[in-house]
C-alpha cells in the first residue's frame, strides 16, 4: 500500500469512527455524559478523551495508564477523529473504551487496513464554502440513496432514477430540496412524493433547485422513502461523468451507471473529485457487468464528490 | 392500549431483554460469573438473580433490599424473562443492575410502553428451530450479506397482494459469488428479474415445509468484499375465493430474516379503492408465531405505510392490516 493509500485508509476509518460517535444511540451517550456542552454534528473531544481515560484507568495497558486523565488524551482524540493520525493502538483504544460490537470493529479495522471495498469517504470537499452557505442548513439527513443513471444510444444521459430514504432532523419536514448543476432536466416524482413546488430556481451560481413535496410531513426522527426520475435535455454534450455531490453526509450510497449496448465506453473509472467544480483527485478503473453497468456502494460519505467518469471508444 | 396489546408489549420487552442477556458480551458475562453451569440458548435465572441482588445491596431501594438474597429474586427473574410478568420496576432493576446503555434502555422502555421507533431490531427468532436447521442445511454457510434492501409491496383493488419490488445491495463475503438464494414462503409467485440479475437457476424448490428457494444468478461474479445492486419483482397468485375465506397471510406483508440485514426499508401501498381500516407495524415471534409487539401506522397521501430500520437480524417484521367491515369498497365502486 502506498503512503497516499494508507492515508486514505486512515481517513476513512477516522470518518467512520466519527460517524459512530456522532450517531444517536449507544456510543454518543457514553461521551455526552462528560460533555459540558454538545454541538450538533460535532464530537466533544474532551468528553471522548474522558471515556478513553476512564477506560485506561480501569484497564491499564501500561503503569502510567492508571493515572490517565482526559486532558492528556485530548490531542490523541483530536488527531484520531480528524484523521490526521489514527494509529493502530489508538483505534484499538477507541474500540475497547466504547465497546464497539464485532461488526463495527471489523469494519473499522478493514477500513484502517485499506482492505474494505465498502468504503467510507470523507472529503476533500463538496463545494465552495460560499455556495454551501447559500444552500442553508440541512433539514434532513440521507439514510440510503440509490443513484441509477442510464445513458442512451447516443451516449447522452437519458434518465436518472433515485430512491432515497431521508430522516427528518427538524419537526414538520414537508419537502425535500432536489438540486442539480443544470436546469435542462425534468423531474418526475413517484412514491413518497406529492409533487413539485413551482419551477426550478437558481439556488447558487451553479446549482438549480426545486422542492419535492413529501407524501406526509415528517416529525424529527421520522423517515420517508422517495422515488423520483430525472430526464435530461442538454443543448450541448455534458461532461462524460455522473458525479454525486455530498454536502454534509450520506449513508448507504449505491451508484450505478448503465450504458446502452449501442454505445459502450472504452473505459470507465470510479472517481473522487475535488468538489463539484474541481478536478479528479483519485480514480480507479472499473469493469462493466453483463448488463453494461458499473456500480459502487459506499457505507458513508461526507463532504465530497464521487461518481463514475468514462471515455468513449 | 388494550390488555392484549399491553401483554404483547411486555412480551416484546421480555423477549428483547432475554436476547440481550443471552447475546455474547457484557451482560452475559455479568450473570455467567455466578452460574455454576450455562446451557446454550438459556439464561440461568439464579445467576441473573445474583446480579440483581448484588445491585440491590449496593443501591437499595428499600430497607429490605440491603439483605435481599438471590433466591428471593429468582421467581421475579423467571416471570420477567419469560414475559409472564415484567413490571416497570422490574425492568428498571434489570436496566440498572446490568448497566444497560441509553440505547438499550430506550428500546426496552419503548417496547414495554408499546410504542417505538426502533431503528435496530434483533428479534427473538425468525423461524422455528427445526425449520432453521432445514433452511441452514439447504443453504449452507452464508456467502453474501445484505447491506441495503428496499421491500416495496403493492396491495391491489381486490385487497390481495399484487407485487413486491425489491432493491437489494449485496456484499460478497466469499470469493467468486455468482448467485444469491431467493427464499419465499410460497411458490405461488412469479419472479421478474431486473438490474444486477442475469437469470434464475432453476425453479423454486421446497427446502422445508412451506419454504421455497431458487438461486438468482448475478450480472457479474463478485470477489470478496465486492458489492452489487439487484432489483427484482415478485408477483403473487391467489386462489379465487371470497374475502371472508382468506387467511391472515393475505392481510400482512412481512420480512423474515435470520441473518443481519442492514439499511432495511419496507413500504406497503394500498389501492385507493380498497383502503384498510387500520394498519400496524409489527414484530412477530417467528414466521409461525404471533405478533409480539405492534403499533398503529399512518398512511401517507399515497395510501402507503413505511418503516426504515438500520438493521434487522433474526426476526420477522412488517405490516398487517384490517379491512373495514361490510361489502368490498371495490364492489361498491363497480355496482
Interface residues (C-beta under 8 A of the other chain):
Chain A: X25 X26 X29 X30 X99 X101 X103 X110 X115 X116 X117 X118 X143 X144 X146 X148 X163 X165 X167 X191 X192 X194 X214 X215 X216 X221 X222 X223 X224 X225 X251 X252 X254 X256 X258 X287 X289 X290 X291 X293 X295 X296 X297 X299
Chain B: X25 X26 X101 X102 X103 X104 X117 X120 X147 X148 X150 X152 X167 X169 X171 X195 X196 X198 X219 X220 X225 X226 X227 X228 X229 X260 X262 X263 X265 X267 X269 X298 X300 X301 X302 X304 X306 X307 X308 X310
